[in-house]
């Protein structure tokens, strides 16, 4: 055997022997539990929890030795801080998995980040009703069982009073999300019959759920009309048979079709609905309760727009443009909503007192016209200049020769499957750091407490303060400064 081959054959044996020595230095879990610092942790948290934490720490260190990440000095440093490692493991094990984050993406309704943050009045109302018994389904005046719907139905009647004054009695029920609202409405109004919908409206929502799939589960049969880009009211009329139970319009809330297109107007569909005696239902999705034109957002109809136009039933979300908790709302003709309330599915899909508390407080803000009390609406109203001043202030506070930070023009988006073509002008913090890639900088910000979620574009980290609350600005500045340290 050559000297070269003998030399390279010895190296793996040396590494193996070195690892064996390190493994022998590693204490057992029982030995760890008897260490003075760890005994104090046991006194605070109990033997069972600390044993699990110690076992996890020892296992992790053993894995780092096996993978070559720890040498002798590194192992001794790790062993000197076993108590701290165990305490950190306990914090992770006993801490909440669901936690607040700072949304610096500029996506106002970020589905992955929980969509609409709740108004302070909603949080207060949740605390008041969640920590006590409540009249969720109890009529205090009559002293007997009541209906949970009344807590929001009365407010929506007030908000939709233009339709009520026009002679159509409007009622509302609440289920756990808009997909559930569509399912309940279709099952109540069209089970065993046909539902006519344009091919250009067979949308897919988040999590790969599709309108045709929801319709199949409802027991109704899908009847597609028109083409992807062009559907006329005559297409709906030709498709009507004795099996037709419902005409359905699905708002394209998460995409748009441009170019050579045509879509039957709401007025034409309402006229056809009245002529043939077939209810018209609209799945609005995002569910705005105010005119968004004043926010610089076009093409997003409100619930009132649809009901005023004569749509019989409207389904929409609570945690999108409405700015409340996750919920699915169904507003429309009282007789049709009554059929849904009597459906056994309604009980399976109904919401709890926490959702009603948050939704009631949010709707009260609308009744009072206190739109700035609703975080979603407030951040949509922020001007580019207001955001820019905050960005300049943060940039001026960051002191590090390794960081390059600039304030540039940019755009915020609505998100959450709402107003796909609308953007709001904003000012962005553009950040880079010497020796770190943009992805590494973004990862370090996510490791902050609280985590900061950003965008990465063209090898720069972008932070949009439109979706960062003002009281979070100091935390953001501190986290940015720590990146380079």
FIMAR-806353 format. One record per residue: x, y, z of N, C-alpha, C, O in turn. Coordinates in steps of 0.2 Angstrom, whole numbers, plus 5000, padded with zeros to 4 digits. Example, Ala and Ser with C-alpha at 12.3 -4.5 7.8 and 13.67 -1.06 7.14 Angstrom:
REM FIMAR-806353
506649725039506249785039506649845039507149835042506449895035506849955036506450005039506750065040
***
This chain:
REM FIMAR-806353
500449945000500050005000500450065000500950075004500350114996500750174995500650225002500150215005501150265003501050305009500450355008500150365013500250375002499650415001499050385003498650405007498950315002498350275004498350265011497850265014499050255014499050235021498850305025498450295030499050365023498950425026498150435026497850455031497850425020497150445020496650395023496150405024496950335024496550285028496550295035496150275039497150335038497150345045496650405047496450405052496550445042496150505044495450485047495250515052495050445043494450425046494450395053494050405057495050355054495050325061495250375066494950365072495650425064495750475069495150515071495050535077494750535066494050565067493650525071493250555076493550465070493150415074493350415081492950415086494050405082494350405089494150475093493950475099494250525089494050595092493350605094493250625100492950575090492150575092492050535098491650555102492350475098492250435104492450465110492050455115493050505110493250535116492650595118492550595124492450625113491950675114491250645117490950675122491050585114490450555117490550535124490050535128491150515126491350495133491250555138491050545144491450615135491350675139490650695141490550735145490150675136489450695137489150655143489150595143488850695148488550665153487850635152487550655147487650585156487050555155486450605158486650655161485850595156485350635158485250635166485150695168485350585169485350575176485850625179485750655184486550625176487050665179486850735178487050785182486550755172486350825171485850845176485950905178485350805178484850825183485150835190484850875194485750805191486050815198486450875198486750895203486550915192487050975192486651025196486051035196487051065201486751115205486251165201485651175204486451195195486051235192485451205189484851235189485451145187484851105184484451095190483751095189484651075196484251055202483751115203483251105205484051175203483651235204483051245199482551265200483251225193482751225187482151175189481551185188482351115191481951065193481451085199480851075199481751125204481351155209480751205206480251205209480851235201480451285198479951245193479351265193480151195189479751175184479451095185479051075182479851065190479650995191480050945187480350965182480150885190480650835187480450815180480850805176479850805179479550775173479750825167480050805162479550885167479750935162480450945161480650945155480850945166481550965166481950905163482350905159481650845165481950775162481850775154482350765151481250795152481150795145481650845141481950835136481650905145482150955142482850935142483150945137483050905147483750885148483950835142484450835139483450785141483550735137483550765129483950735125483150815128483150845121483850875120484150875115484150915125484750945125485350905124485750915119485350845128485850795127485850765120486350755117485250745118485150715111485450765106485750745101485250825106485450875101486250885101486550885096486550885107487250895108487650825105488150835101487350765106487550705104487550705096488050685092487050735093486950735086487450785083487650775077487650835086488050885084488850855084489250875080488950815089489550785089489650735083490150725080489050695082489050645077489150675070489450645065488850735069488950765062489550805061489650835056489950815067490550845066490550925067491050955066489950945070489851015071490151035078490351095079490350995082490651005089491350975089491350915089491851015091492450985093492550985100492051005104493150975103493250975110493151035113492751035118493451095111493251165114492551175114492251205118492251165108491451175107491051135112490551165115491251075113490851035117490951055125490451065128491551075127491551105133491151165135490951185140491151215129490751275130490051255131489651285135489751205127489051175127488951155134488451165137489451115137489351085143489251135149488951125154489651185148489651235153489051275153488851315158488651275148488051305148487451265147486851275144487451205150486951155150486251185153485751175151486351215159485751245162485451295158484851295157485851335155485451385150485151355144484551375142485451305142485151265136484551235138484051235134484451205144483851175147483351225148482751215146483551285151483051335152482751355145482151375145483151365140482951385133482451335130481951345127482651265131482251215129481551215132481051205129481551225139480851235142480451295140479851285139480851345138480451405136480051385129479551405128480451355125480151335118479551285119479051285116479651235124479151185125478551215128477951195127478651265133478051285137477851355134477251375136478151385129477951445126477351425121477251375119477051485118476451475114476751465107477251495105476551415103476751405096476451465092476751495087475751485093475451535089475651605093475551615099476051645089476251705093476251765088476151755082476251825091476251885087476851895082477451875084476751925076477351935072477252015070476752035070477852045067477752105064477752095057478152065054477152115054477052105047477352175043477052225043477952165040478252215036478252205029478652235025477852155027477752145020477352195015477452195009476952235019476552275015475952245012475552275009475852175014475252145012474752155017474852125023474152185016473752205021473352145024473252145030473052105020472752045022473151985021472951945016473651975024474151925023473851855026473751845032473551815022473251745024473751705029473451685034474351705027474851665032474951705038475151665043474851765039474951805045474251825049474251865053473751785047473151795051472651845048472151855052472751865042472351915039472151975044472652005047471551995045471452065048471552055055471252015059471952105058472052115065471452145068471052185064471252125074470652145077470652215080471152245082470052255080470052315083470152315091469952255093470352365094470452365101469752345105469752315110469252375102468652365105468352295105468052265109468652255099468452185098468852145104468552105106469452165105469852125110469552135117469552095121469352195118469052215125468352175125468252145131467952175120467352135121467452065121467052025125467952035118468151965119468351945126468051905129468751995129468951985136468351985141468251945146467852035140467252035144466851975144466551955149466751955138466251895137466551825138466251785140467251825136467551755137467651735144467651675146467851785148467951765155467351765160467451765166466751765157466151765161465651725157465751705151465051705161464451685157464251745153464351795155463851725148463551775143462851755141462651695142462551805138461851785135461951765128461551795124462351725126462451705119461851675116461651695110461451635120460851605117460351615122459951565124460251675125459751685131459451755130459851805129458851755129458451815129458351845136457951815140458651895138458651925145457951945146457751935152457651985142456952015143456451955144456051965148456451905140455951855140456151805145455651765147456751795147456951745152456951675149456851635153457051675143457051605140457651605134457951655133457651545131458151535126458051575120457551595118458651605118458651655112459051625106459251565106459151665101459551645096460251685096460251745097460751655094461451685094461551735088461951785089461151725083461151775077461051845079461251885076460551855084460351925085460951975087460852035085461451955089461951995091462352035085462552085086462352005080462552035074462052055069462152105065461452015069460952025064460652095065460552135060460552125071460252185072460752245069460552295067461452235070461852285067461952285060461952335057461952225057461952225049461252255046461252275041460752245050460052275048460152345047459952385043460552375053460652445053461052465047460952525044461652435046462152455041461852445034462052485029461352395033461052385026460352415026459952385022460252465030459552495030459352525024458752525023459752535019459552565013459152515009458652525006459352445010458952395006458352385010457852375007458352385017457752375021457252425019456652415018457452495018456952545016456652535009456052555008457052505005456752484998456252434998455952414993456152405004455552355005455752285005455352235006456452265005456652195005456952185012457452225014456652145016456852125023457552085022457552035019458052115025458652085025458852045032458752075037459151985031459351955037460051925036460251915031460351915042461051885041461151835046460951835052461551775044461751725049462551725048462851745043462851695053463651685053463851615054463551575058464351595050464651525050465351535051465651595051465751485050466451495052466951515047467451545049466751515041467151555035466751555029466151535029466951595024466551605018466451545014465951535011466951495014466751435011466251395014465851365010466151395021465651365024464951405022464451375022464951465022464351505020464151485013463551475012464551475008464351455001464151385002463551364999464451335006464151275006463451265009463051235006463351305015462751305018462151335013461651305013462351385010461851425005461651374999461051364998462151344996462051294991461651234993461151214990461851214999461451155001460751165003460251125002460651225006459951245008459551265002458951255002459751294997459351324991459351274985458951284981459851234984459951194978460151124979460251094974460051094985460151024985459750984981459150984981460050944976459650894972459450934965459150904961459650994965459551034959460151064955460751044957460051104950460651134946460751204949460351244951461351224948461651294950461951314944462451284942461751364941462051394935462651444936462451494940463251434934463751484935464251484929464251444925464551544928464951554922465651514923465851514928465851494917466451454917467051504920467551484923466951564918467551614920467551634928467951664930467051604931467051614939467151554943466951554949467351494940467451434943468151444947468651414945468151484952468851504955469051444960468751404962469751454961470051414966470251454972470651504971470051444978470251484984470851454987471151404985471051484993471651454996471651384998471051354999472151344999472151275001471851234995471651174997471851254989471651204983470951194984470751144981470551234987469751224987469451254982469651314980469051224978468751254972468051254972467651214975467751304969466951314969466651244966466151224970466851214961466551154959466551094965466051064966467051094969467151044974466651064980466351014982466651124981466151144987465451134984465051114988465251144978464651134975464451054976463851034977464951014974464850944974464650924981464150884982464950944986464850924993464150954995463850925000463951004992463251034994462650994992462151004995462850944987462250914984461950944978461550914975462250994976461951034970462351014964462950984965462051014958462451004952462651064949462251104947463251064947463551124943463351124936463351074933463151184934462951194927463351244924463151304926463851234920464351284918464051314911463751284907464151384911463851414905464451464902464851484906464351484896464851534893465551494892465651434892466051544891466751524891467151554896466851594900467751544896468151564902468151644901468151674907468151674895468251744895467651784893467551844894467151744891466451784889465851744891465751684889465451774895464851744897464251794896464351844900463751784893463151834892462551804896462551744898462151854897461551834901461151784897460751744900461151784891460851734887461051664888460651614887461751654890461951594891461651564897461451504898461551604902461151584908460451564907460151514909460151604903459451594901459351524897458851494899459751514893459751454889459851394893459551334891460151394898460351334903459851324908459851274911459351364909458851354914458351304912458051294906458251254916457751194916457351194922457451234926456951144922456551134928456951104934456651114940457551084933458051074938458351134941458751124946458351184938458751244940458451274947457851284947458951274952458751304958459051374960458751404964459551384957459951444959460351474953460651434949460451534952460951574948461451594953461351624958462151584951462651594955463151644952463451624946463351694955463951734953464451734958464351744964465051724956465651714960466151774958466351774953466251814963466651874962467351854961467651814965467751874956468451854955468851894959469151944957468851874965469251914971469951904971470351944974470251854968470951834968471251834961471851814961470951854956471251854949470751904945470251924947471051914939470651954934470751934927471251904926470251934923470251924916470251984912469752024913470751994908470752054904470752044896470851984894470652094892470652074885470052074882469552114883469952014878469252004874468851974879468751904879468452014883468051984889467352014888467252064886466851974891466251994893465951964898466051894899465551994903465251964909464551994909464452054909464051944911463351974912463352014917463652004923463052074917462952124922462552094928462052054927462652124934462252104939461452124938461052084940461352184935460652204933460352154929459752134930460652134924460352084919460252014923459751984921460651994927460551934931459951944936459551894937459951994939459352014943458752004939458251974942458752034933458052034929457951964927457351954928458351924925458251854924458051814930457551774929458351834935458151794941457351814943457051764945457151874943456551894944456051864939455451844941456251864933455751844927455651764928455051744927456151734930456051654930455951634937455851574938455951674942455751654949456351614952456151564956456951624950457551584953457951634957458151684954458151614963458551664967459251674964459551624961459551734965460151744962460651754969460451794973461151714969461651714974462351744972462551724966462651784976463351814974463851794980463651814986464351764978464951744983465351804982465851804977465351854986465751914986466451904988466951934986466551854993467251834996467451885001467451875007467751944998468051985003467652025007467752045013467052045005466552075009466652145012466552155018466752195008466752265010466152285012465652275009466152325018465552355020465552435019465052465021466052455016466052535014466352535007466552485004466152595004466452604997467152614997467452665001467552574994468252574994468552624989469152634989468152664985468452704980468852764984469352784982468552784990468952834994469652814996470052854999469752744996470352714999470852704993471452684993470652724987471052714981470952644978471352624974470452614980470352544977469752534973469152554975469752514967469152504962469052434961469452394961468452424958468252354956468152304961468052244960468052334968467852284973467152304976467152354980466652274974465952284976465852274983466152234986465452314986465252304993464652264994464252254989464552245000463952205001463252245000462852214997463252305002462752345000462552354993462052354991463152364989463052364982462652304979462252314975462852244981462552184978461752184980461352164976461652194987460952194989460552244986459952234985460852304985460452364982460252344975459752364973460752314972460552294965460052234964459852224959459852204970459352154969459552084970459152034969460252074972460452004973460151974979460052014984459851914979459451884984459851864990459651874996460451834989460851814994461651824993461851814987461951854998462651874997463051835003462851845008463651805001464051775005464751815005464951835000465051825011465651855012466051845018465751815023466651865018467151845024467151895029466951955028467251875035467351925041467951955042468052005045468551915040469251935041469551965036470251965036469251985030469552015025469452095025469652125030469052115020468952195020468552215025468552275027468152175028467652195034468152205040467952255044468752175041469152195046469052155053469252185058468652105053468452075059468752005060469251995057468451955064468751895065468551845059468151865055468851785059468751735053467951715054467751695060467651725049466851705049466651705042466951745038466051675041465751685034465051705036464651685040464851765032464251795033463751785027464051785022463151775029462651765023462151815025461751815030462051865020461551915021461051915015461351905009460451925016459951925010459251915012459051935018458851895007458151895009457951855015458251795016457551875019457451845026457151775025457351735029456751765020456451695019456951645017456951585019457451665013457951615011458451605016458751555017458651655020459151655026458851605031459151565034458151615032457751565037457851495035457951455039457851485028457951415026458651385028458751325030459151425028459851405030459851405037460251355040459551445041459551435048459251375051459451345056458751345047458451285049458751225046458651165048459351235042459751175040460151145045460451185049460151085046460551055051461351065050461751065055461551085044462251105043462451165047462951175049461951215048462051275051462351265058462751305060462051215062462351205068463051175068463451195072463151135063463851105062464351165061464951155062464151215057464551265055464551335059464951375057464151335064464051395068464651415071465151375072464751485073465351505077465151515084464551515087465751525088465651525095465551595098465551645094465551605105465451675108466051715106465951775106466651695106467251735104467151775098467351835097466951735093466851765086466251815086466351865083465751795089465151845090465451905093465251965091465751905099466051955102466452005098466352065098466951975094467352015090466952045084467052105082466552005081466152035076465652085078465552135074465352075083464852125086465252195087464952245085465852195090466252255091466452285085466452345084466652245080466852275074466252305070466352365067465752275070465152305067464852365070464652415067464952375077464752435080465252495078464952545078465852475076466252535074466052555067466052615066465752515063465452535057464852575058464752625055464452555063463852585064463952665066463652705065464552665070464752735073465152775068465352825069465252735062465652765057466352785059466752835057466652745064467252755067467752705063468052655066467852715057468252675052468952665054469252615053469252715057469952715059470052665065470652655067469552645069469552605074469652535072469852485076469552515065469652455062470352455059470452485054470852415061471552415059471552415051471952445048471252365048471252355041471152415037471452435033470552455039470352515036470852565037471052605033471152575043471552625045472252625041472452675039472552565040473152555037473052565029473552595026472452555027472252565020472252645018472452665013472052685024472052755023472652795024472752845022473252755026473852795027474152815020474052785015474352875020474652905014475352885014475752865018475652895007476352875006476752925010477352905012476552985011476953035015477053015022477553015025476452995025476452975032476952915033477352905038476952865029477352805029478052825028478552795031478152865023478852895022479252925028479852915029478852965032479152995037479352945043479952955046478952895044479152845049479752805046480252785050479752795040480352755037480952795037481552765039480952855036481552905037481752905044482352905045481352905049481552905056481852845058482352845062481652785056481952725057482652725054483152705057482652745048483352735044483852785048484452765048483652845051484052885054484352855061484852875063483952815064484152785070484652725070484952715075484652695064485152635063485852655062485952695057486252635066486952655066487452595065487552555070487652575059488052525058488352525051488052545046489052525051489452525045489352475040489452475034489052415043488952355039488252355035488152325030487852405038487152405035487052465030487252515031486752445024486552495019485752505019485452455017485552555021484852565022484552625018484852685019484052615014483852675010483052675010482752625012482752735009482052735008481852745001482052794998481452704998481252704991480552704990480152684995480252714984479552714983479352634982479752594980478752624983478552554982477752554982477452604982477552494982476752474982476552424988476952374988476052444991475752394996475152364992474852384987474952294994474452264991473952244996474052235002473352234994472752214998472852145001472852135007472952094996473052024998472351995001471852025000472451935003471851895006471351885000470751875002471551874994471051864989470551924988470051914986470851984989470452044988470752094983471352104984470352124979470652174975471252164971471752194973471352104967471952084965472352134961472952134960472052184957472352234953472452294956472752344953472252304963472352364966473052364970473152324974473352424970473952434974473952504977473552544975474252514983474252574986474952604986475452564988475152664984475852694984476052694991475752714996476752674992477052674999477752694998478052704993478052695004478852705004479152645008478852625013479652615006479952555008480652575011481052615009480752535016481452525019481852475015481652415015482352495011482752445007483352425011483752475012483552365013484052345017484552295015484252245012485152305015485652255014486252265019486252315022486552205020487152205025487752175022487652115019488352205023488952175021489052105024489052095030489252055020489351985022488751945023488851885024488151975022487551935022487151935016487051995013486851885013486451885008485751915010485651915016485351935005484651965007484251905011483851925016484251845009483951795012484151785019483751765024484851795020485051785027484851845032484751835038484851905029484551965033483851945034483651965040483451925030482751915031482651855036482251865041483051805036483051755041483251785048482851765053483751825049483851855055483351895058483251895064482951935054482451975056481851925058481451945063481751865055481251825057481451795064480951765068482051795066482251765072482251815078482451805084482051875076481951925081481351905086480951865084481251945091480751935096480352005097480652045100479752015094479351965090479751955083480051995080479551905079479851895072479551945068479051975068480051965063479852015058479851985051480351955049479251985048479251955041479252005036478952065036479651995031479852045026479752025019479551965018479952065014479952045007480652045005481052085007480852005000481552004997481452014990481151974986481752064987481752074980482452104978482652154981482652074972483352104969483852104974484252164975483952054978484452054983484452104988484952124991483852134990483752174995483152154999482652124997483152175006482652155010482152225010482452275012481552215009481052275009480652265014480352215016480552325018480052325024479552385022479752445021478952365022478352415021478052435028477752385031478052495030477852515037477052525036476752535042476752515031476052515030475752465035475252475038476052405035475752355039476052345046475952295049476552395047476852395054476552445058476452505056476252425064475952475069476452525071477052505072476252585073476752635075477152615081477752635081476752585086477152565092477652505091478052495095477652485085478152425083478752455080479252425079478752525078479352555075479952545079480552525076479952565085480652555089480852485089481552475089480452435090480652365089480952345083481452315082480752375077480952365071481652395070482152365067481752455073482452485072482952445076483452445074482752425082483252385086483452325083484052305082482952285080483052225076483552235070483952195069483352285066483852305061484552315063485052285060484652355068485352365070485652305073486252305072485352255076485652195078485852145073486252105074485652155067485752115061486552105060486752045059486852155060487552155059488052135065488652135064487752135071488152115077488152045078488452025083
***
